[in-house]
């Protein structure tokens, strides 16, 4: 709600402000920061307010979820709870995965899990919804030809559905996940 206050709180909470609040015109204002482990994230104060929360998952190709892959999950959860109006809840997921759900206004907003790639720095991962396994496999078949890499092939999730992680030519990654309606 207040980009200036949020940006000013990054340092005292243990992070580092990389760019101060900057105007995006009618879209609002953005600031870029890094958490104590170095995972980069953006703070956004929208000009017209946030879109309303949906009652059902997005259509295929739409944004599904944000997840922080961290080394110190408890420390990361504490940082984001100090910085933003988040509540943290530890979840017991399949395979004894240490998972923290961050919620605001009574709705899940993001998750924090142990980093699954040992040789990579902590990072925020964006998930996009894919309709089904056939669509996911078709996307993965195109990645190399588009100059990217498949970091994780389609893998069954313990909770159902499939997940894959790809990296584009710039090095940026994204998770692709099937999600039942």
VENJOQUI-V786294 format. One record per residue. N is the residue number from 1. RES is the residue in one small letter. SS is DSSP state (a for helix, b for strand, c for the rest). OMEGA is omega as a letter, one per 20 degrees, with the letter a starting at -180 (none if undefined). BURIAL is I if it has 24 or more other C-alpha atoms within 12 Angstrom, else O. Layout:
{{N/RES/SS/OMEGA/BURIAL} {N/RES/SS/OMEGA/BURIAL}}
This chain:
{{1/x/c/a/O} {2/x/c/a/O} {3/x/a/a/I} {4/x/a/r/O} {5/x/a/r/O} {6/x/a/r/I} {7/x/a/r/I} {8/x/a/a/I} {9/x/a/a/I} {10/x/a/a/I} {11/x/a/r/O} {12/x/a/r/O} {13/x/a/r/I} {14/x/c/a/I} {15/x/c/a/I} {16/x/b/r/I} {17/x/b/a/I} {18/x/b/r/O} {19/x/b/r/O} {20/x/b/r/I} {21/x/b/a/I} {22/x/b/a/O} {23/x/b/r/O} {24/x/c/a/O} {25/x/a/a/O} {26/x/a/a/O} {27/x/a/a/O} {28/x/b/a/O} {29/x/b/a/I} {30/x/b/r/I} {31/x/b/r/I} {32/x/b/a/I} {33/x/b/r/I} {34/x/b/r/I} {35/x/c/a/I} {36/x/c/r/I} {37/x/c/r/I} {38/x/c/r/I} {39/x/c/a/I} {40/x/b/r/I} {41/x/b/r/I} {42/x/b/r/I} {43/x/b/a/I} {44/x/b/r/I} {45/x/b/a/I} {46/x/b/r/O} {47/x/c/a/O} {48/x/c/a/O} {49/x/c/a/O} {50/x/c/r/O} {51/x/c/r/O} {52/x/c/r/O} {53/x/c/r/O} {54/x/c/r/O} {55/x/c/a/O} {56/x/c/a/O} {57/x/c/r/O} {58/x/c/r/O} {59/x/c/r/O} {60/x/c/a/O} {61/x/c/a/I} {62/x/c/r/O} {63/x/b/a/O} {64/x/b/a/I} {65/x/b/r/I} {66/x/b/a/I} {67/x/b/r/I} {68/x/b/r/I} {69/x/b/a/I} {70/x/b/r/I} {71/x/c/r/I} {72/x/c/a/I} {73/x/a/r/I} {74/x/a/r/I} {75/x/a/r/I} {76/x/a/r/I} {77/x/a/r/I} {78/x/a/r/I} {79/x/a/a/I} {80/x/a/r/I} {81/x/a/r/I} {82/x/a/a/O} {83/x/a/a/I} {84/x/c/a/I} {85/x/c/a/O} {86/x/c/r/I} {87/x/b/r/I} {88/x/b/r/I} {89/x/b/r/I} {90/x/b/r/O} {91/x/b/r/O} {92/x/b/a/O} {93/x/b/a/O} {94/x/a/r/O} {95/x/a/a/O} {96/x/a/r/O} {97/x/b/r/O} {98/x/b/a/I} {99/x/b/r/I} {100/x/b/r/I} {101/x/b/r/I} {102/x/b/a/I} {103/x/b/r/O} {104/x/b/a/O} {105/x/c/r/O} {106/x/c/a/O} {107/x/b/r/O} {108/x/b/a/O} {109/x/b/a/I} {110/x/b/r/I} {111/x/b/r/I} {112/x/b/a/I} {113/x/b/r/I} {114/x/b/a/I} {115/x/c/a/I} {116/x/c/a/O} {117/x/c/a/O} {118/x/c/a/O} {119/x/c/a/O} {120/x/c/r/O} {121/x/c/r/O} {122/x/c/a/I} {123/x/b/r/I} {124/x/b/r/I} {125/x/b/r/I} {126/x/b/r/I} {127/x/b/r/I} {128/x/b/a/I} {129/x/b/r/I} {130/x/b/a/I} {131/x/c/a/I} {132/x/c/a/I} {133/x/a/r/I} {134/x/a/r/O} {135/x/a/r/O} {136/x/a/r/I} {137/x/a/r/I} {138/x/a/r/O} {139/x/a/a/I} {140/x/a/r/I} {141/x/a/a/O} {142/x/a/a/O} {143/x/a/a/I} {144/x/a/r/O} {145/x/a/r/O} {146/x/a/r/O} {147/x/c/a/O} {148/x/c/r/O} {149/x/b/r/I} {150/x/b/r/I} {151/x/b/r/I} {152/x/b/r/I} {153/x/b/r/I} {154/x/b/a/I} {155/x/b/r/O} {156/x/b/r/O} {157/x/c/r/O} {158/x/c/a/O} {159/x/c/a/O} {160/x/c/a/O} {161/x/c/a/O} {162/x/b/a/I} {163/x/b/r/I} {164/x/b/r/I} {165/x/b/a/I} {166/x/b/r/I} {167/x/b/r/I} {168/x/c/a/O} {169/x/c/a/O} {170/x/c/a/O} {171/x/c/r/O} {172/x/c/a/O} {173/x/b/r/I} {174/x/b/r/I} {175/x/b/r/I} {176/x/b/a/I} {177/x/b/r/I} {178/x/b/a/I} {179/x/c/a/I} {180/x/c/r/O} {181/x/c/none/O}}
